[in-house]
Amino acid sequence: MTQIDDPEQADDALAVPFTPGMRDNPAQLSEYVETIAGEPLPLADVTATPEQELAAEWRNAAYNCFSSGHKFCREVCPVTQVTRNESWTPTAFHANVVAMEQGQLSVADVAADYVNCTQCGACELRCPNTLFTGDFYRFRTRTVDVVKAVRALAVDQGVHQEGWRTWNARTDQLTHEPVLGDTPVSQEHVRDWSAGLDLPIGGPTVLFVDCEAAFYRTSVPRAVAQVLQLAGVEFGLMGEQWCCGGPAAEMGYVEQARRFARHNLDSWRSTGTTRVLVLDPHDYISFTEDYPRYFGEEYADIEVVLVVELLAELLREGRLTPSVPVERTITYHDPCRLNKRKGIWREPREVLRAIPGLTFHDVDRVTQWSYCSGGGGGLPIEKPELTEQIAAGRVDKAAALGVDTLVSACPWSERPLAGAGEAVGIDVVDIHELLALSLGIDVGGTTNGGAP
Amino acid sequence: MTLQVERVDEVVAALRTVLADDQILTSRADRLNRSRVPAPFPVHRWAERMPDLAVLPTSTEQVAGVLRIANDLRVPVVPRDGGTGLTDGAVPLRGGIVVDVKRMNQVKEIDLENRTATVGTGINMLKLNEQLAAHGLIYPDDPASYPCSLVGGRIGTSGWSLIGSRYGHTRDLVLSFDHVLPTGEVLHVGDGIGHKISKSSSGYQLKHLFMGHQGTLGIATEATLKLYPKPEAELSPFWAFDDYDAAYRCVGALARAGVATFAGAVLFDEWKVAYLRRDDEAYIPQPRDVRALVCAVLYGYEDEVRVGGKRLFRIARDHGARYLGDEISEGDWAARHDRYATPLHGRTKDGQVVPMSWHCEDAAVNYTRVPAVSRAWHEIVADLRRKTDVFDDWGMFAYTSADTGVDYLTEIDVGIWEQQLDDRAWGLWVRAKRDIAAAALAHDGSISACHGSCREGEVDLVPYELGRGFDVMLDVKRAVDPNNIMNPGKYLLDRAYPAEEAP
């Protein structure tokens, strides 16, 4: 039988409360003889597997999650919300790294599980480690990077997801993502969206147009270009624009991603470009996170400007004055990569509040941590049925507000949201399109990949 | 202990008669990710806790079908809801089938007149409250895991709520539920047979029996819950004290005051405040004479909270309390689910940062015994630290459990450096847990107010705690689960069966 009486109270430095690491702590604290802890336990095998090499890089990040075990990320994760499958949660994505370190799992065992992530970043924000040690340690849980690392390892080990392999192979061939629409995806047609707008090529500032907007929802770049022209902003189009490479990086095709990035940077150099306007949040991530990692100092003089932030500034300065009332009842969808990944949520609201005629039922940005269109991270390519469910859930939230229009600021979200919106009679409109309308611009282009 | 491959195939084939293929998960990653919870876990022996497969049913009928098959084939079944428990009820000890109820998360009915909601047990309380907010209502079951734990897990563990002093705990808030017995039969348990009856004296009171069993008596699938008006006002003052004794006297007086809107009070001891000074922006700047804290929380209409709050402030002042101000008070309480335990706060004795997992050991202790239990527990953890930096003392909380201040959920938070866990460290820990439970019993407490007491170490003392009652537990277990398929190995319930019959 174990002790039942009060233990004897010891009389040493550990018998009283103290805060480790304080300068005036008793010297005795460093005199206890350690009987267990040493260096981190050795890896299961001396000849490390690729999985263990990955784990060596990510072990502390993985343990920070594994050890926490709070799982507050779960109910905000768009995929978890619709699948309710614990294997497809941010927690599992970290725990698997611990299991790989132990030699319990190979990347082939888990590669397909890591498909189930839109890389929206909600889990990182909702993580207590981010919330309550973020300011002090400048710490942020990095689930998105863990997911990207495991996907990259899978590709490196020849473990492919068939849909992604094909998608990236075709992207490699076409230099653009094979988005489906009437405009053929190819280098000759990447500027077709700008027909009649008389935009120059190259120059110090260029507008970068993502594949979805350039070939499928051409109303978005047309709106952006015409609004910028109206405000007197000088810009051109890229000499030879390729896909930003971000989607390949997200799906694990690292070499291809870097090759595409190299091409784009070289193209900017060849046209004397140092300022890139970006209308798509996914590109914005590529240019502000991936490219600096790839190129370091070489990239330091490139300025990346998010169009919606620029528009808010132009409105503030009075260089744009929306005057045509847009009689719609709207709510705004915070694109994950702006709100959750970049903390950009004020400017889109500023733009919307400047548009006359709108009735705006806003939902705060924190509530929207758990919202997503399902359009990111390659999910729609491998699991379109999940994207559909996630988008339907997002549109239902809008419908509950009694709105007729859901406004987004991300072309990649607009296709799944529009599909879901049709079912409940909610129109999905891009914020740039809406602003152009209130500036009296006849936008043109197409919102559904059809003929303009 | 796991099944032979051929047996797994046999079980899967049988399960396909009640479930679709995508509801049956057999991959190694699926199993590894359903073999652990945040409770102390021997991560170096993770694989020993793996189930053979997991299923994701969507209805009571499917759960019943799975249990019928498991009972016929004599395969262990472990229910899993949120998997957020601080005891290891959801951790399989003998392989078998994990029944993961997360897909049963529908709201079936909101009855505005009778103030009830009927839900699948896979729903999370925060998500439920998002829906109830549209009606101005709330389901006030508020554990530390509020953003992620599920109604079914709350039933299986008979959970404890931070604001239970005002609204009651899970056992009070769950009116009734559908429950699948280990044989696959379905019964409805509540007060009497009613779905929405809060007080019946008809027959045995079975509701309590089928709550808190840690999955050893079956699986709850659909529950009817009591709803309250969403409170108009919240007041959550935090007060500082020069020493523990003053804070202790104050928390007792606050709890005994009988203020109707009082929803709970929390005592932070000197170790907890020292822990918070490691890197907590709210507490580092506090003067050194802040050594203990008390927080109280009140909910209700604004007029009643205002008056009740004035009374509590008066009591606090009379006990030498210093109010920490609105910002800390509102912020800390709002952040209560996230704030106090993060791996990055782990430290070796000389201050090196190491990622540590949070382990919370709890007991139910009478007010008059809280200081003695606290002293004993800190000494147990100090003794671990004399041997190794694998363990770290993160201080203690004592929370009121009831509106009269009779007893407290007393918890000590222990950091464990899991990357350094080995059999020696795990052995030390299991012994420490047993000692922690023993100290609570020595002071006329109960091993757990909140988590359950079926983990390695503490579970050894359950027969001592319950006495003859433990034999009744064995009799009930044998009667309800003749083949010991439900969560075998937990709570020493194998003792209910002749040795050779245990699967």
Interface residues (C-beta under 8 A of the other chain):
Chain A: T2 Q3 I4 D5 D6 P7 E8 Q9 A10 D12 L14 A15 P17 F18 T19 P20 G21 M22 N25 L29 S30 Y32 E34 T35 I36 A37 G38 P40 L41 R59 N60 Y63 N64 F66 S67 S68 G69 H70 K71 F72 R74 E75 R84 N85 E86 S87 T89 T91 A92 A95 N96 V98 A99 Q102 Q104 L105 D109 V110 D113 R126 P128 N129 L131 F132 T133 D135 F136 Y137 F139
Chain B: L25 S27 R28 A29 D30 L32 N33 R34 R36 V37 P38 V43 H44 W46 A47 L56 R80 G82 G83 T84 D100 K102 R103 N105 G122 N124 L126 K127 S145 P147 C148 D269 E270 W271 V273 A274 Y275 R277 R278 D279 D280 E281 R291 A335 H337 D338 R339 A341 T342 P343 L344 H345 R347 T348 K349 D350 G351 Q352 P355 M356 S357 W358 A372 R375 A376 H378 E379 I380 A382 D383 R385 R386 K387 T388 D389 V390 D392 G395 I416 W417 E418 Q419 Q420 D422 R424 A425 L428 R431 R434 D435 A438 A439 L441 A442 D460 L461
